[in-house]
Amino acid sequence: MIKSSQQNSSLHDPVIDQFIDSVWMEHGLSKNTLTAYRTDLRKTSEWLASQARGDLINVQRTDLLDYLAARSEAQHSPRSTARLLSTLRRFYSYCHRHALIGEDPTRLLSAPKLGRPLPDALTEDEVERLLSSPDTRTPIGIRDRTMLELLYATGLRVSELVSLCDSQLNLRQGVLRVTGKGEKERLVPLGEEAIAWLEKYQKQVRPELVQDSSAKELFLTNRKQGMTRQAFWYLIKRYAKKEDIRSHLSPHTLRHAFATHLLNHGADLRAVQMLLGHSNISTTQIYTHVAKARLKALHAQHHPRG
């Protein structure tokens, strides 16, 4: 019976495809966001089939409530569940508009309450150790050092870093043209250190990596292909382990450090917002809390009456 339900659920994959195409055309969402939508919907469909609950189109509100409860029991984070619910709401709104369903089953569902966690930021000393970790006597070490330097100098998202093309760089003017979320472009200054490493990488390493390859990405692997987010995340973890950096790391570790260290040194919040490519300044304000928390910790550690 479950097998039959799974077969039936596959009939609605075209609806997922149509939904993905629709939100991409209407909102210009990033590839990563669209992939997350597709993953959320397919996992929901698979759970419904495994429980003989039907499929995405023929679903009841109680079925979705039970799925959310099952995720909670499996200890999924409230944040990931909130993202799932956002996906489902968007999907069922689309289905309702196109008369695929009579009533939106997510209409009365409540999102889990979320705290606002502070992003983890490395200290300036930890960043220096991380950036100095690659063995720059090797071509791959030069590539890795350049990527780390560029990420810390610009605050790029990792997805923006690995998708960079040579045409986006203007080393003479010292700026980088980035296409971020929502296909929005922004110009980001590079800084002397990042420029020096980029010049070294482009002259000494990339020509060797790009041989007989049609890859357009700036940063390439030994296989002459563009670097992936997952591969770069592995690099960060490897170098952090090498330097015995025990702070909690994420793919955005250097982006968080970029923003926090700018504010620590007196940068204007609006300027940091523009550099990060945030559409709303409230997203950037979280870094002011990180900076304040760091100052309080330093005060408590070093002041005689702290």
BELJOPE-V665529 format. One line per field, one symbol per residue. phi: phi as a letter, one per 40 degrees, with the letter a starting at -180 (. if undefined). A space follows every 50 residues. Layout:
phi: ???
This chain:
phi: .cccccccccccddcccccdccccccbfccccccccdccdcccccccdcc bfcgacccbbdcccccccccccccgccdcccccdccccccccccccccfc bcacccdbcbcccbcbccccbccccccdcccccccccbdcccdccccccc cccbgcccccccccbdcccbcccgbbcbbbcgfccabbccgccccccccc cccbbddcccdfbbccccbbcccgbcccdcccdccdcccccccfcbccba dcdccccdcccccccgccccccdcccgccbcccccdcccccccccccccc cbccbc
